Amino acid sequence: MMEDDGDTNDQQFAQAIAEDALLAFTDNGACQPLVDAILNAIPSVWYANDPDYVDSWYTMSTSSSGRLVGAAGNGTMTVEPYCVSALSPPAHPLT
């Protein structure tokens, strides 16, 4: 199971907030070079909101039903048998 938050990257957002905050609360951005250096030193992958692994279910069968907890204990799934009539054997086989 994977979780997807929309694949956003918050690096530009963080920089915009830092710049606006510095202009509003300091002497017109005198600390801006320091903040820019810090934000630019942070790896860009830290800002990325990529899909995340949640959990795995290794064994399920046609008789599985109920609430199943994943192997890592991070996710749950509720399952029940479901019959697809087009794939089921005919009730009276043709001879």
Sequence and secondary structure as in RCSB ss.txt:
>XXXX:A:sequence
MMEDDGDTNDQQFAQAIAEDALLAFTDNGACQPLVDAILNAIPSVWYANDPDYVDSWYTMSTSSSGRLVGAAGNG
TMTVEPYCVSALSPPAHPLT
>XXXX:A:secstr
 EE     B HHHHHHHHHHHHHHHSSSSTTHHHHHHHHHHS GGGTB   EE        TT  EEEE TTSS 
EEEE     GGGS  SS   
